[in-house]
Amino acid sequence: MPAHRKELNIKGPNLWYLVGLITSDGCLSKDGRHIDITSSDYEFLSKIKNKFSLTNRIGIKNKEKINLAYYIQISNKNFYDFLLSIGLIPNKSLTLDRLDISKEFFNDFLRGLIDGDGSLRSWRHTTNLHIQWSLSVFSASEAFIKWLQAAIEASLCCRGKIHSALRPDRINPIYTLKYGKMAARKIAEKCYYKNCFGLERKIKLAQECSRSYSGWDRSKTVFN
């Protein structure tokens, strides 16, 4: 008789946020059961552990290196199979393609993705002195970043541009999907809504971006 499969009991926004985080900062083991989530922020992983009632301990990666990192491992066959069913795979960095993401919770998925492999940054314009914002998501997979660009345009009516660059320490290019100030603000507002779960420093940045309106009247990147 096959062993009874345990459920994680993670649903709705929390489930799809976790999917986004695993897509960016996670790794599916080849054994068909284990999923690792890695972060340089120990407190963030502690927050994830408490939020999702995970019993696994937080481990240390890169012990011998300057850039210390932490990880937490989820061991659950049902959840692993679910991730496979929506398009996630082991060794996904270069081969990740389109994912089957719930339309209802796409914003939560995107927040998890941004918390893992995204950035929100601001600077002051040298001419008009207004605060400018940009939002970027990074990936080593061209197919995935092109799918994400189309998915954000369809779901959030925001247009972004894809840039690629070859870093000195990498063989393959890194692709950046970038959004300017008004598109960044709309994405921040929709994904980092009140009382959402996420990485605290990016929640604060998203709130600052949402409050920035000075000089923002027209945009070719945001449409109805």
Secondary structure, DSSP 8 states (H G I E B T S, - for coil): -----------HHHHHHHHHHHHHHEEE-TTSSEEEEEES-HHHHHHHHHHTT----EEEE-TTSSS-EEEEEEE-HHHHHHHHHTT--TT-TTT-------STTHHHHHHHHHHHHEEEEEEE-TTT--EEEEEEEEES-HHHHHHHHHHHHHHH-B--EEEEE--TT-SS-EEEEEE-HHHHHHHHHHHS-TT--S-HHHHHHHHHHHT--TT----SSB--
